[in-house]
Amino acid sequence: MRKSYAATALTTIMLGGLVAAGCSSDTGPAPSAGEGKGTDKAPKPITFSWLVYDRPEGKVRTDWEIFKEIEAKTGVKVEFQVVSQEGLKEKKQIMIATNTVTDFIQVDTLEGREHGPNKVFLNLKDYLDKAPNLKAFYEKYPEAKAVATGADGGIYTVPVIEGDAAGKGFNFIWYARKDLMDQYGLKAPTTLEEFYQFLKTLKEKQPDTYPLISNAIVGDTGLYTTFGRAFTGIHGFYNIDPMTDKYAFAPYHKGYKDALLFLNKLYTEKLLDPEYSLLTQAQWEERILKGKSLVTYFWKADLETLVDKARKAGTPNYELDAIPQFAANGIKNYQFSRSVVGAAGRAISAKVKDKDRAVQFLDYLVSEEGSNYLSLGIEGKTYTMENGKPVYMKSFGASPFVPLRKDWGVWYDMIGLDNAKAREVWERGLSEKSKDINARYASFIVPAPKQIVKSQEELELEKSKLSNLNKYLEQKLTEFVTGKTPINDTTYQQFIDQAKKLGSDELLNMYNSAYTRTYGKK
């Protein structure tokens, strides 16, 4: 579920492979769009290319049964062009820059808006009268239409659906070693002070550990994000403040310095892993599994998998459980739900040979039948119906997405279009423990903010300012937390002054202007 991007030395190889991109086989008449049902007369075969990457759970295969079923219904054979996860970003950028994208490709909706008008991606708006499922999709999800629409009014992507419309689905929880809590008679903390005392007690009982660990410093599970939100109510450096429905810059909040003082105290007292700012994902997991660290904030879906790994590695009584989310006094204690509309979407190459047939195929994939193949698989093989609702096969265990992706191509990144549907089915079959965790966290979840659509001028401002500002913030926050720079009124004001020189005010004004324009906020 987490992405890592790195530059690679594959450019020459990739350029050589671009010749075939955007090509499809010759075709006969296209089938009618319909509601995703097969026609009596089999449509003539056609092949479309599709860029994907190999996921850790399993490599892309040519014999996934769902695509055999889809081909039988539509006459469309998918020819995957596979790259490594590390090489994906670079190859996609080269394809866009040279206008040689595959017939089907997943891109950021921003990339769709930027490059669609330049004839890199097909304008789907021109075909909606032939694509009833796509038309209905944009009517159902106006946010998706907004983020898919370019400056010329064209629609260039079908954004991936990530969350439920009710805004209840969420991703992250606080983990703690339940077996040690039981052994030492520790209660789950509910406030920041209780959390501090909780870590202190764990350190006293387990002196060879650094109780708190983080897998990152920024991002949804990042240390600075998590504690910044706990002390200010702002998730990340820039985000919507759910109390005001306006964008805010977290370091401007009076509680942000308190967050740094709190983290510095944890670091100084060796309650926080001293290498927290340098850890890789593998190192984070190793320290959690081996009991070198005991508390972390991470994806809820990984909890039972980590427990199973630790027990198999030689700690039979190992147990993790969720502890409550906490916040400073007067600060809203929340986390955002999954965004309903994702930041990525499916696009079609403007150079695809049979444009009508390509759009009709995409229309089929958005239909209930097509969507079910991509998100659920095949009834009786990947899921069963219980009380009229689909549930993944129990034999898939607590992490059904592993066999689903590996053996079936279901719920596979850059292929599926409705991850919310897949997650709903997965959560329906959760263990009682996981259902209990969901219930305990339900009161903390608020709907995620909608994406904003920036003008070209705003995009240029963001491009020129945000990266340098983020680098400065990450560096300076680490200096504060580790004690390299003392935290006092003078040094904090110097920190804010430098942030402003790097454009923090300009970016904040831009985000609020774009948000107001996109959604008519006052």
Residue pairs with C-beta under 8 A, 6 or more apart in sequence:
1 299
1 301
2 281
2 299
3 85
4 85
4 86
4 281
5 86
5 88
5 89
6 86
7 90
8 84
8 86
8 87
8 90
10 83
10 84
10 87
10 90
10 91
11 90
11 94
14 83
14 87
14 90
14 91
14 94
15 94
17 81
18 94
18 95
18 98
18 100
19 100
20 49
20 81
21 49
21 51
21 81
21 95
21 100
21 101
21 102
21 349
22 49
22 100
22 101
22 102
22 103
22 349
22 351
22 352
23 49
23 103
23 353
24 46
24 47
24 48
24 49
24 103
24 352
24 353
24 354
24 358
25 45
25 46
25 47
25 353
26 353
27 44
27 45
27 46
27 353
27 354
27 357
28 43
28 44
29 43
29 44
30 43
30 354
30 356
30 357
30 360
31 39
31 43
31 74
31 75
31 360
32 39
32 360
33 130
33 131
33 132
33 133
33 360
33 363
33 364
34 132
35 132
35 133
35 367
35 368
35 369
36 73
36 133
36 364
36 367
36 368
36 369
36 370
37 73
37 369
38 72
38 73
38 74
42 75
43 74
43 75
44 75
45 71
45 75
45 76
45 77
46 75
46 76
46 77
46 354
46 357
47 76
47 77
47 78
47 79
48 76
48 77
48 78
48 79
48 103
48 104
48 352
48 358
48 361
49 79
49 80
49 81
49 102
49 103
49 104
50 78
50 79
50 80
50 81
50 102
50 103
50 104
50 105
50 415
51 80
51 81
51 83
51 91
51 92
51 95
51 101
51 102
51 104
51 105
51 106
51 414
52 60
52 80
52 81
52 82
52 83
52 412
52 414
52 415
53 60
53 82
53 83
53 84
53 85
53 87
53 88
53 413
53 414
54 60
54 82
54 83
54 84
54 85
55 85
55 405
55 412
55 413
56 85
57 401
57 402
57 405
57 406
58 402
58 405
58 406
58 407
59 82
59 406
60 80
60 82
60 409
60 412
61 409
62 80
64 407
64 408
64 409
65 378
65 381
65 408
66 373
66 374
66 377
66 378
66 408
66 409
66 410
67 77
67 78
67 409
69 373
69 378
70 76
70 78
70 364
70 365
70 370
70 373
71 77
71 78
73 364
73 369
74 360
74 361
74 364
76 357
76 361
78 104
81 102
83 91
92 101
92 105
92 107
94 100
95 101
95 102
95 105
96 107
96 111
96 115
96 120
99 118
99 119
99 120
99 350
99 351
101 107
101 120
101 121
101 347
101 349
101 351
102 349
103 348
103 349
103 352
103 358
104 346
104 347
104 348
104 349
104 358
104 362
105 346
105 347
105 349
106 160
106 344
106 345
106 346
106 347
106 413
106 414
107 115
107 121
107 157
107 344
107 345
107 347
108 343
108 344
108 345
109 147
109 148
109 157
109 159
109 343
109 344
109 345
109 451
110 147
110 343
110 459
112 121
112 148
112 150
112 156
112 157
112 345
112 347
113 147
113 148
113 149
113 150
113 151
113 156
113 453
114 150
114 459
115 121
115 156
116 122
116 123
116 150
116 152
116 154
116 156
116 157
116 347
116 350
117 150
117 151
117 152
117 154
117 156
119 350
120 349
120 350
121 156
121 157
121 347
121 348
121 349
121 350
122 156
122 347
122 348
122 349
122 350
122 352
122 355
122 358
122 359
123 154
123 155
123 156
123 350
124 131
124 134
124 148
124 154
124 155
124 156
124 157
124 158
124 348
124 359
124 362
125 153
125 154
125 155
126 154
127 134
127 355
127 356
127 359
128 134
128 135
128 138
128 155
129 135
130 356
130 359
130 360
130 363
131 359
131 360
131 362
131 363
132 363
133 363
133 364
133 366
133 367
134 158
134 359
134 362
134 363
134 366
137 144
137 158
137 366
138 144
138 145
138 148
138 155
141 159
141 161
141 340
141 341
143 340
143 341
143 450
143 451
144 158
144 159
144 161
144 341
144 345
145 155
146 451
146 453
146 518
147 157
147 159
147 341
147 343
147 345
147 451
147 453
148 155
148 156
148 157
148 158
148 159
148 345
149 155
149 156
149 453
150 156
151 455
151 456
156 347
157 344
157 345
157 346
157 347
158 345
158 346
158 347
158 362
158 366
158 417
159 341
159 342
159 343
159 344
159 345
160 341
160 342
160 344
160 345
160 346
160 416
160 417
160 418
160 419
161 340
161 341
161 342
161 417
161 418
161 419
161 420
161 421
162 338
162 339
162 340
162 341
162 342
162 419
162 420
163 169
163 337
163 338
163 339
163 340
163 420
163 448
164 337
164 338
164 340
164 420
164 424
165 340
167 337
167 340
167 445
167 446
167 447
167 448
168 337
168 442
168 445
169 337
169 338
169 420
169 423
169 424
169 427
169 445
170 300
170 335
170 336
170 337
170 338
170 441
170 444
170 445
171 220
171 299
171 300
171 301
171 338
172 220
172 221
172 297
172 298
172 299
172 300
172 335
173 297
173 298
173 300
173 303
173 322
173 325
173 437
173 441
174 295
174 296
174 297
174 322
174 323
174 324
174 325
175 288
175 295
175 296
175 297
175 298
175 303
175 306
175 320
175 321
175 322
175 323
176 188
176 198
176 294
176 295
176 320
176 321
176 322
176 323
177 202
177 291
177 294
177 295
177 318
177 319
177 320
178 319
178 320
178 321
179 317
179 318
179 319
180 186
180 202
180 205
180 206
180 294
181 187
181 188
181 321
182 319
184 201
184 202
184 205
186 198
186 201
186 202
188 198
188 323
188 324
189 195
189 197
189 198
189 323
189 324
189 326
190 324
190 326
191 326
192 230
192 262
192 326
192 327
192 328
194 326
195 326
196 262
196 265
196 266
196 271
198 295
198 323
199 211
199 212
199 266
199 271
199 295
200 269
200 271
202 209
202 211
202 294
202 295
203 209
203 210
203 211
203 269
203 270
203 271
206 291
206 294
208 292
209 291
209 292
209 293
209 294
210 270
210 271
210 272
210 273
210 274
210 292
210 293
211 271
211 272
211 293
211 294
211 295
212 266
212 271
212 272
212 273
212 293
212 294
212 295
212 296
213 272
213 273
213 276
213 279
213 284
213 287
213 288
213 292
213 293
213 295
213 296
214 221
214 222
214 223
214 226
214 273
214 276
214 279
214 284
214 296
214 297
215 221
215 279
215 281
215 284
215 285
215 296
215 298
216 222
216 223
217 223
217 224
217 276
217 277
217 474
217 477
217 478
218 224
218 225
218 236
218 237
218 470
218 474
219 225
220 235
221 297
221 298
221 299
223 263
223 272
223 276
224 474
224 477
225 235
225 236
226 297
227 259
227 262
227 263
228 234
228 235
228 236
228 237
228 250
228 256
228 259
229 235
229 236
229 250
229 327
229 334
229 335
230 259
230 326
230 327
230 328
230 331
230 333
231 253
231 255
231 256
231 258
231 259
231 262
231 327
231 328
231 331
232 248
232 250
232 253
232 255
232 256
232 259
232 331
233 241
233 242
233 243
233 253
233 255
233 327
233 331
233 332
233 334
234 241
234 248
234 249
234 250
234 253
235 335
235 336
236 250
237 249
237 250
237 251
237 469
237 470
237 473
238 247
238 248
238 249
238 250
238 507
238 508
238 511
239 247
239 248
239 250
239 449
240 246
240 247
240 248
240 449
240 515
241 247
241 248
242 332
242 334
242 446
243 332
245 521
246 512
246 515
246 521
247 508
247 511
247 512
247 515
248 508
249 499
249 504
249 507
249 508
250 256
251 473
251 495
251 496
251 499
251 504
252 496
252 504
255 328
255 331
257 487
257 492
258 328
260 477
260 480
260 481
260 487
260 492
261 487
263 272
263 480
263 481
264 480
264 481
264 482
264 483
264 487
265 271
266 272
267 274
267 276
267 481
267 482
267 483
268 483
272 481
273 279
273 287
273 292
273 293
274 482
275 283
277 478
277 481
277 482
279 287
284 296
285 306
286 292
287 293
288 296
288 306
288 310
289 306
289 309
289 310
289 313
289 315
290 313
291 315
291 318
295 323
300 322
300 434
300 437
300 438
300 441
301 399
301 401
303 320
303 321
303 322
303 434
303 437
304 398
304 399
304 431
304 433
304 434
305 398
305 399
306 320
307 318
307 319
307 320
308 398
310 318
311 318
321 433
321 437
322 437
322 440
322 441
324 440
325 333
325 334
325 335
325 441
325 444
326 333
327 333
327 334
333 444
334 444
334 445
334 446
335 444
335 445
335 446
336 445
336 446
336 447
336 448
336 449
337 445
337 446
337 447
337 448
338 420
338 423
338 448
339 448
339 449
339 450
339 451
340 420
340 448
341 450
341 451
342 419
343 451
346 362
346 365
346 417
348 355
348 358
348 359
348 362
352 358
364 370
365 371
365 374
365 417
366 417
371 417
371 418
371 421
372 421
373 410
374 410
374 411
374 412
374 415
374 416
374 417
374 418
375 410
375 411
375 416
375 417
375 418
375 419
375 421
375 422
375 425
376 382
376 383
376 390
376 392
376 410
376 421
376 422
376 425
377 383
377 404
377 408
377 410
378 408
379 385
379 390
381 393
381 408
382 392
382 393
382 396
382 404
382 408
382 410
383 390
383 391
383 392
383 393
383 425
384 390
384 391
384 393
385 391
389 425
389 428
390 425
390 428
391 425
391 428
391 429
392 400
392 404
392 425
392 426
392 429
393 400
394 429
396 402
396 403
396 404
398 430
398 431
398 434
400 426
400 429
401 411
401 422
401 426
404 410
404 411
404 422
405 411
405 412
409 415
410 416
410 422
411 419
411 422
416 422
427 434
427 435
427 438
430 438
450 518
450 519
451 518
452 511
452 514
452 515
452 518
452 519
453 514
453 517
453 518
454 462
454 510
454 514
455 514
458 510
458 513
458 514
461 503
461 506
461 507
461 510
462 507
462 510
464 503
465 502
465 503
465 506
465 507
466 503
466 507
468 502
468 503
469 499
469 502
469 503
469 504
469 507
472 498
472 499
472 502
473 499
476 485
476 495
476 498
478 484
479 485
480 487
480 491
480 495
485 491
515 521
516 522
